[in-house]
Amino acid sequence: MGTFISLAVILVVIFLVTIILVQVKGEAGNLFGGGGTSFRTRRGVEKTLFQLTIGLAVIFVTLAIVNILYT
């Protein structure tokens, strides 16, 4: 059981990092504060990636806690 949870944590982390990097790449250099600060509504793919990021973060935290409890 512990091996499965550890593998699941690794897979979720890979997906989470990939999605975050895709979002940062789409922001045209705002990673280090470059560019103007304009507030706008997320739409389409950007909104889906944002929601997926939140979902994967919740799954990661849950799996990490379960991994600690069962290890």
N, C-alpha and C positions, 0 to 999 in steps of 0.2 A: 504494500500500500504506500509506503514511504517513497519508494522509487517512482511510482506513478505520479504522486503529488509533486515530487521534485522535477520530473520531466514536464509536467503541466506548467509549473512555475517558469521554467526555462522557455517554453514555447510562448507563453503569454508575454514574457519580458521581450522576446525577439519581436513579436507583433507590435507591442507597445512602442518600442524604440523606433521601429520602422515607420509607424504611423506618425509619431511625433516629428521625425525627420522630414517626412513628406509635407507636413504642415509648415514647418519652419522654412523649407525650401520654397514653398509657395508664398511666403511672406516677403520676399524680395529683400532679404538682409536684415530683418528686424530682430535677429537673434541677439545682437549685441547693442540694440538701441538705435540702430541706423534707421533713418526714415521718419516720416511724420507720424504723429499719434492721432489717428482718426478712428472714431468709433462708428461701426457700421454693423448691419445685421448679417449674420451668416446665412448663406443660402446654398442649396444644392449639395454638391459634393463636399464643400467645406463644412457644412452643418453635419453631414453624415460622418465625416472624419472626426469632428469634434465630439459627437455623441459616442462614437466608437472608442475614442480615447478615454472618455469617462467610464464607459462600461468595462474596458480592459483594465483600467486602474482599480476599479472595484473588485474585479475578479482576481487581480494580482494580490491585493491586500488580503482578500478572503483566503486564497490559497496559501499565502505566506503564514497566516495565523494558523490554518489547519496543519501546515507543515511543521510548525513549531510544536503544536500540541501532540502530534503523532510521532515525533522524532525523539 
